Amino acid sequence: MLKDKIAIITGASSGIGYATAVAFSKAGAKVAVGARRTDKLESLREEITKMGGQVHVQKLDVTKRSDCDSFIDAVVKKWGTVDILVNNAGLMPLSFFKNRKLDEWDQMIDVNIKGVLYCTAAAIPHMLAKKSGHIINISSVAGRIVFPAGSVYCATKHAVTALSEGLRQEFSQRSGIRVTCVEPGVVATELTNTITDESLKAFVESTKKMEALRAEDIANAILYAAESPNHVNVNEILIRPTTQER
């Protein structure tokens, strides 16, 4: 189903993005990967190339509209179109609101919301032109529930979940563009490394003791949605570790 499809993945230098790029390549897709850490992207390029896959690597800061536009433009120039966009880039610097970490709030809003908007805006004209495509947004279980120290992070992920449904209603029936919102629970990635609030040390340690999901688990869920027949629109995938209560 993904043979020779053109898949774009943001935040691909590690974790879910990296694993998704590998999974898509194994399924036969041509993969374009973007992130700020180009050294990690080069490792990904090497892995995909060794498998015989085709990969386009480009430095990408999703908070910069010009980066998003140039990334999509480069992919279209190289391969002619965009079939799948995986908006994966995200940050999770959890903190209690009273600690007023405004710079971190700005960063989360820029990456988690604006980054999704910019990349989707850059890709959507190419999908509309052929009346087909698939937008896959990585939200979170935090896009459904709210918890202490997660007020702003949860707000950004609720926004991604709402945006996904809005895009589905606007584009799926009218233009044949499918939309999927993936909502992972605790995943063993670098995401918690951005937490600077000292009072959350115990929380971070507790997540490390849990048998968390692996990045490959989420990649497989994304692959399931992407490989579904065109008449099937997998709208939401909520996936938690078995041991996660909320």
PyMOL commands that set and color helices and strands:
alter all, ss='L'
color gray80, all
select helices_A, chain A and resi 15-26+38-50+65-79+97-99+102-130+141-143+151-175+191-194+198-209+215-227
alter helices_A, ss='H'
color red, helices_A
select strands_A, chain A and resi 6-10+30-35+55-59+84-87+133-138+177-184+236-239
alter strands_A, ss='S'
color yellow, strands_A
deselect
rebuild
show_as cartoon
